[in-house]
Every structure is written in structure tokens, then in C-alpha cells.
Amino acid sequence: MRIVTFMSANDGAIARIEMPMPSKGGMKLGWSPVVIHAATEDDARAKAQAFYDAELQRLASKSANMAEGRAKAAATRASNQGAA
């Protein structure tokens, strides 16, 4: 993960995050479409880090939910095969 900040006289500080992004071939390093604005570069960097941490947590939760769903589906298939 890499955070790049820019300072603009008109817009204040802007941060962009280069992070692993989902793609058809798996996770590939790319720029997040999220642009973070703040008054200073330090604030923008802190907001970008918080966004990245929240995104990692969201992806971990999503992965856990998918694994739980797969386990439930496998259990249902096993019980249906046993009944037949």
C-alpha cells in the first residue's frame, strides 16, 4: 500500500491510495478510485490510512462471510445427498 498526497492552493490536500484491488485475475496493485480531501497533507494521509484500514476490515469480513456461506452450502448438499 502506498499513499501519495498532493497540496493544491484551491483544493487543500488530496490523497490517493495505491492498494491491492480485486480483478478478474485476483488481487492486483492499482489506484483506488477514492480521492481523499483534507486541509493539510498530514490530515489527508491520516484519512487515507483510516480508509485503507477500514477497507481491509471490510474485505476480511466479506471473505469470512463467503467462507461461512460455502460451509453452509456444503452442509446442505451433504444432508440432501444423505436423504436421497
C-alpha positions, 0 to 999 in steps of 0.5 A, spaced: 500 500 500 502 506 498 499 513 499 501 519 495 498 526 497 498 532 493 497 540 496 493 544 491 492 552 493 484 551 491 483 544 493 487 543 500 490 536 500 488 530 496 490 523 497 490 517 493 491 510 495 495 505 491 492 498 494 491 491 492 484 491 488 480 485 486 480 483 478 478 478 474 485 475 475 485 476 483 488 481 487 492 486 483 496 493 485 492 499 482 489 506 484 483 506 488 478 510 485 477 514 492 480 521 492 481 523 499 480 531 501 483 534 507 486 541 509 493 539 510 497 533 507 498 530 514 490 530 515 489 527 508 494 521 509 491 520 516 484 519 512 487 515 507 490 510 512 483 510 516 480 508 509 485 503 507 484 500 514 477 500 514 477 497 507 481 491 509 476 490 515 471 490 510 474 485 505 476 480 511 469 480 513 466 479 506 471 473 505 469 470 512 462 471 510 463 467 503 467 462 507 461 461 512 456 461 506 460 455 502 460 451 509 453 452 509 452 450 502 456 444 503 452 442 509 446 442 505 448 438 499 451 433 504 444 432 508 440 432 501 445 427 498 444 423 505 436 423 504 436 421 497 
